[in-house]
Amino acid sequence: MSLYLIGDVQGCDQALGRLLQTLDFSPSRDTLYLLGDLVNRGPASAAVLRRLMGYGQSARCLLGNHDLHLLAVAHGIRQAHRSDTIADVLAAQDKHAMLDWLRQQPLAMLENFEQQDTLMVHAGVLPSWTAQQTLALAREVQACLKGPELPEFLRHMYGNTPVAWSDQLQGADRLRVVVNALTRLRFCNAAGEMEFASKEGAAGAPAGFMPWFEVPNRQTAHITVAFGHWSTLGWLKRADVLALDQGCVWGGCLSAVQVQPGWGRSVPALIEVACEAAQQPGSHQREGN
């Protein structure tokens, strides 16, 4: 049995198929952990969802910002963007099955791989959150996604404020901070205040801000955190922070790592397949909102 973590697919089903062939993946034997942004910007969002649904418990998937965007568009809360490629899902006869499956997926997972706790999120974790707190907050959002209040939740999900977490937050503000951290975060400051305008690599941090995983005294620094979302970041070559979005949809690679003995103590090997660009760089590139 093999376990694999995979970065942002974003509707690139052919690339996902090639990666799974490279991994010699068998759903009867192996397990995939996909780190969110399953859909959008690539040419075959519906095919990706059908493939992953068909794998059952052998494909464990997180929600990313593009997956939440699909739910918002499907419920009439947001208009599709010009660069969106989710029409194949919205027009499909099995649309409701795909959307219902999507809303059941979590925003965070914690697994013990080879004696090392590994927290998986799409984007980031606020520095004051422990792994267990991250899971608990993610479950609050998931309860809204799975419940009858989904349209109301989606209606209030968007926005950049509050910029920081407080245990006193309630209602829509509380849920919005959780969603923003887990699906949009790149930079924050030492006080945990999030910044959403900058989408460059780590060297492009705005004054006073830093990559979320570089904040001193981060409460998840003692475990491995795996995430996607940040295609301009690149492969960090670290054992404690695994950044797996290598820009497949922009003509980069679709990437995976395999859980191996020594996980959490040595840098895993990156397994990649080259991808044809489904989107050209432009004003919408890697917008991640």
N, C-alpha and C positions, 0 to 999 in steps of 0.2 A: 504494500500500500504506500502510495506517495501523496504528499500534500504540497500544493502549489499556491502561491499568492500572485495575483495578476493585476496589473494596472488598468488604467482607463481604456475601455474598448470603444466607447462612443459610436456604436453602430457599425463598426468595421468587422462584419461577420467573417469575411474571407480571411482576414488577418488572424482572427481568433481561431478559425479552423486550422490554419497553418501552424499556429503556435501549439495547439493541442496535438497536432500530428508530431511536431518536434518533441513534445513532452511524452509522446506515446501514452496519452491520457486514455484511461478506461473508466467510465462512470461506475462500473461494477467493482472497481478496485481502488480508485484514487478519489481525492477530494480537491476541489478548486475553491479558493477564496478570492472573490472579485471585489475590488476596492471602490466600487461606485463609478458613476457616469457610464452606465451600460449602454446608453442610447444617446443619439443626437450628434449632428455634424458629420457623421459617417453615412454611407449609402444604404445601410440595411438594419435599421433599428429593430424592426419587427422580427427579422431573422435571428438577431442576437437574443431577443427575449424568448422566442420559441425554443431556441437551442438550450438556453439555460434552464427554462422551465422543464424541458424534457429530461434534464439530468437529475431532477429531483434533489434529494439531500446531498448529492455529490457536487453540487454547485451552490455554495453559500455566498450570497451577494449582499453588498452594502448599497445604500442609496447615496447618490451624489447630487450635486446641484442640478445637473441636466435631467436626472430622473425625476426630481421634484418638479422641475419646470414642465415636463411632459404631463404630470398629473394636474398641474395648474391649468395648462392649456386644455386638457381633456375635460375639465370641469368648468370651462368658460371663465376662469379667473384671470388669465393672462392671454394676450394675443401672441400667436407664434411670431418669432423673429424671422427676418428675411433669410438668415443663414440656417434656420432650423431644418432638420431632415427627419421629422417625426410624423409626416403625413401618412407614411405607410402603416404606422401603428393606428392612427386615428381613423383610417379608412378600412381597416381590416375587419373581416367578419368575426374574428376572435378578439376584437379590441377589448371587450369587457373582461375576458379571461386574462389577457396580458396586463391590463391596468389593475385588476384585482390582485394578481400575483405581485405586481410591483409594490403596491401599497402595504403588503405584508412583510417586506424586507426591512431589516434593522438599519440604524445609522452608526452602530458601533458593535464590534465583537471583541471578546477577550478569550484567547485560547492559551493553553500551556503546551508549547511545542518544545519537545526535547528538553524538558525541565526549565524552560524559559518562558515567562509570561509575555505574550505578544498581544498588544492592543492594536486593532485595525479600525481605521476611520477613513473617510474619503479625503478630508483636507487637513485638519489639525485638531489639537487639543489645547485648551487654555491652560496656562502654566499653573494655575491654582487648583486644577482638577486632578484628583487621583483617578486611577483606572476604574475603580468601582463607582466613583461619582459620575464619571463619564458614561458608564453603562446605564446608571440609574436615570440620568438626564436624557439619554438617548431613548430609553423606554418611555419616558413621558411623551416625547414627540411621536414615537411609534404608536402609542395608544390613540393619539388623535388621527394618525394616518389610517389606522385599522377601523376606527369607529365611525358613527354616523355624523360626527362633527367635522369630517374631513373638509368639505367645502369651506366652512367657516375658518378652519385652521389655515387653509391655503390662502384665503382672502387676506389674512393678517400676517402671512409668513414673510413677505418682502419688506426690505428696509435695512438701513445700516445702523440703526439705533435700537436699544442701548449699545454702546461700544464696548462695554465691559460687563463681566459677570458680577452679580451680587446675590447672595442667598435670599435676600428679601424680594427679589423680582417675582412677579406673579403674572398669570394670564399670558396674553399674546407677547408681551415684552420678554418674559422668561423663555418662552418657546423659541422666539426669534433669535435670541442670543445663542441658544443651543444649536439651532439650525445653522446659523452663520459660522459658528466655530467649527462644527463638524463637517460642513460642506463647502465653505468659502474661504476659510482662514489661510493666510500666508504669513503676514507680518503682524506683530503686536509689540507693544513696549513692555518695559519691566513691570508696569502696573497691570498688565493684562488687557490694555485697551487695544482693540482690533483696528486695522487699517485695510481698506478694501480697494483703494484706487490703484495701487501699484501691483503689477502683474509680471514684473521682471524676475530674474534670478536672485539669489541671495545677495549678490553684490549690489543690487538695485534697491536695497532697503531705504525707505525715506528716513530723513533725519529723526533720530530718537526712537526708531523702530528697528526690529531685528526679526529674522525668521522665528516663528513661534517655538521651534525646538531648541533655539539658542538662548532663551530667556533663563537667567540664573535661577536656581532653586526650583526648576520645573518639577512638579510632583510626579511626573511619569518618567523621569530621567533614568530610573533604575530598571526599567523594562524596555523591551523592544516595541517601537511604534512603527507600524507600516501604514503608508498612505499613498494617495495618488494626487490628482487635481493640479499639480504644479509642474507643467511640462517644461517651463523655462528653468527649473531648478537643476535638472540633470541628476545623474546617479551619484550619490554622496559617498559611496564606498565606506559606509559605516555599518557596524553590527547593530547599533541601538536605534538607528533611524533609517528606515527603508523607504525611499522615494521611488515609486514605481510607475509614475506617468512619464513616459518617454516620447510623448507627442505623436502617437500613432496617426491620429487624424490629420496631422499637419505634414505627413510624409516622414515621420520619425520611425520608431519601432514600437511594437507591442511587446511588453516585457513581463517576465515572471521570475520568481525565485522559488527554489524547492527547499522545503524544510529538511535539514540534514542534521546528523549528530554534530554537536558543537554549536548549534543554533544559539545566537545571543552572545557568543564569545568570539566568533570570527565573521568576517564579511562574506555573505553568501555570493555565489556566482550568479550573475545576471544572465538570464536566458532570453534571447530576443529574436523576433522575426521582423524584417523590414516591411514597411507598409507604403502603399501608394497614397499620395496626398489626396484626401477627400475634400479638403478646404485649402484655399490659398491664404497666405498671411495677409492681414488687412486690419481694418479698424476693429473688427469683431474677434480677431484671433485671441484665443486663450482667455476670453473675457471672464469666464469662471463665475459669473454672477447669476 
